[in-house]
Every structure is written in structure tokens, then in C-alpha cells.
Amino acid sequence: MKKLLLFDIDGTLITSGGAGETALLSGMRDAFGLENGLGNVVVAGNTDSGIARGILAANNLAVSPENVTRFLDGYLHHLPLELPRKAGYVLPGIVALLEKLKARPNAVLALLTGNIVRGAEIKLTHYGLWHYFEFGAFADDHHDRNELGPFARARAHEKHGVEFPPEAIYVIGDTPRDIACGRAIEAKTVAIATGNYTYEQLLEHQPDFLFHDFSEVESVIEELGW
């Protein structure tokens, strides 16, 4: 049986060293002249479109498609400028893991991320990872992360001509929102404590699998049954 492996980006595959958040703040300033930061809007595990909507609402601006697009256009302008300025990096074990999985005919590698597709491409191209993934579900599809799973499943079916049952789908991420997103489609949930949440914090959300990181690649693959 083929397995559909859906990877988050930030905190799971890479850390951008704050480039994403800086680009968001710069885009917000350029589009709307706002200088008051992200306020109470949570970035980790959120979608880019969800972040934009939250910031617009917090500043009493219309949460309209036009304003969201304006905000995100500013973000995309600044993102490729900020990435080389920050001390970001690919997280431990990721390249070795992706290399091994890419060589397996039963593993379908895709993205399930809160990034908009162009932002995902900019980040992963910068870190040399974009080519590993066939397709993805992105914040362009929906601002609610829990709605992204069906988009990923539909694209997997379109590309491979088979339905992936829940037990053959793995959602891999570093936040409680990734775990919830996987549960929304009854997939296996794989949490990794390489982002803003500790191992203990993630454990409270009872993922199916939990790792400190992916540095022990062979052990990870064996435990997950990949």
C-alpha cells in the first residue's frame, strides 16, 4: 500500500530564523502602514491567510479577499529578501529522511502547510528542499488549517489514481494545530519537537507518534513503519 506523507514546513522541515515573521511585518507595514506588530495573532501552526485575516480584524480593517491579497503580496515581496539575511537552516535529519523516502516507490511525499504556495516554494527552494515534494495543500486553499487535508487527499488521488485511506496518510508537523489537522481527516499524526512547542507540550495532545527530532533517520522510519 502506498503511503501519503504530508509534511508541514516551518519548524518541521526548516527554521527560517525569523525571516517569515519579519516578511509578514514588513508586508503589513507596506500594505496598511501598520507598525504595531502581530499583536495576539498566533503564527505557529496558523495559515498565512489566517494570520492576514487575524491582523486585519485586530486592526479594524475589512477582512476582504482584496485586503488579504494585498497583505500577502507585500509578504511575498519581502520573503526572498529576508531569507538570506537570517540564520535559518534545514532541521536535523530532514535531508537524509527525504532522500530515503523519495527512493521508495510506496512513499508519496507532499506538503500540508499553512504557507501560501508561492511562499512555500520560495522558502523550500532557498533551502534546497522544494524538489522533494510532488504537490501540496496550502493556505491558498483555505484559511482554516483543518480544511486543508481534503485538498491534499484529492490531489493525491488525481496524481496517483488511488484513494489513500486514513491509515495510509501521515500528517507530520511541529504544533498542536498539525495534530488537529491530521485528526480532522483521521490520518496518523506525527509530531516533532523542533518548533515552538516542547516534546512535553506536544505529548499532551496525544499524537500517534512523537519525536524530539528526525536525526536518527533509520529509527524514525522503522518506528513509523515507512
Disulfide bonds with the S-S distance in Angstrom:
none
